[in-house]
Amino acid sequence: MTAVTAFRIIRSMTPVNLRVRELREARGWSQRELARRAGVRAATVSHLESGKAKSAGFETLEKLAAALGCDPGYLIVKSGGTR
């Protein structure tokens, strides 16, 4: 991977992409496990983490946050926030 490619990937990632993945991996869960616990489709988690999903509804974010044990706002703010 070139530096330019890495920059494009990082630039395309939003706090939601990064935070969902970070919290999921910290718990040792697969995307499928998070989806099961949150009551959403595995594809939803995959698309959100990969950046394929350009947005997510608040209901989805609430479900993911509840499963991950954090405040929904933590998933969407640029820095700081309450877990």
Contacts in CASP RR format, 6 or more apart in sequence:
PFRMAT RR
TARGET T0000
AUTHOR 0000-0000-0000
METHOD contacts of the structure
MODEL  1
MTAVTAFRIIRSMTPVNLRVRELREARGWSQRELARRAGVRAATVSHLES
GKAKSAGFETLEKLAAALGCDPGYLIVKSGGTR
12 51 0 8 1.000
13 51 0 8 1.000
14 51 0 8 1.000
15 75 0 8 1.000
15 76 0 8 1.000
15 77 0 8 1.000
15 78 0 8 1.000
15 79 0 8 1.000
16 48 0 8 1.000
16 56 0 8 1.000
16 61 0 8 1.000
16 75 0 8 1.000
16 76 0 8 1.000
17 48 0 8 1.000
17 49 0 8 1.000
17 50 0 8 1.000
17 51 0 8 1.000
19 70 0 8 1.000
19 74 0 8 1.000
19 75 0 8 1.000
20 34 0 8 1.000
20 45 0 8 1.000
20 48 0 8 1.000
20 49 0 8 1.000
20 64 0 8 1.000
20 68 0 8 1.000
20 75 0 8 1.000
21 49 0 8 1.000
23 68 0 8 1.000
23 69 0 8 1.000
23 70 0 8 1.000
24 31 0 8 1.000
24 34 0 8 1.000
24 45 0 8 1.000
24 49 0 8 1.000
24 68 0 8 1.000
27 68 0 8 1.000
29 37 0 8 1.000
31 42 0 8 1.000
31 45 0 8 1.000
31 46 0 8 1.000
31 49 0 8 1.000
32 42 0 8 1.000
32 45 0 8 1.000
34 45 0 8 1.000
34 64 0 8 1.000
34 67 0 8 1.000
34 68 0 8 1.000
35 41 0 8 1.000
35 42 0 8 1.000
35 44 0 8 1.000
35 45 0 8 1.000
36 42 0 8 1.000
37 67 0 8 1.000
38 45 0 8 1.000
38 63 0 8 1.000
38 64 0 8 1.000
38 66 0 8 1.000
38 67 0 8 1.000
38 68 0 8 1.000
39 63 0 8 1.000
39 67 0 8 1.000
40 60 0 8 1.000
40 63 0 8 1.000
40 64 0 8 1.000
44 53 0 8 1.000
44 56 0 8 1.000
44 60 0 8 1.000
45 64 0 8 1.000
46 52 0 8 1.000
47 53 0 8 1.000
48 56 0 8 1.000
48 60 0 8 1.000
48 64 0 8 1.000
56 64 0 8 1.000
58 72 0 8 1.000
61 72 0 8 1.000
61 73 0 8 1.000
61 75 0 8 1.000
61 76 0 8 1.000
62 72 0 8 1.000
64 72 0 8 1.000
64 75 0 8 1.000
65 71 0 8 1.000
65 72 0 8 1.000
65 73 0 8 1.000
65 74 0 8 1.000
65 75 0 8 1.000
68 75 0 8 1.000
69 83 0 8 1.000
70 82 0 8 1.000
70 83 0 8 1.000
71 81 0 8 1.000
71 82 0 8 1.000
71 83 0 8 1.000
73 81 0 8 1.000
73 82 0 8 1.000
74 80 0 8 1.000
74 81 0 8 1.000
74 82 0 8 1.000
74 83 0 8 1.000
END
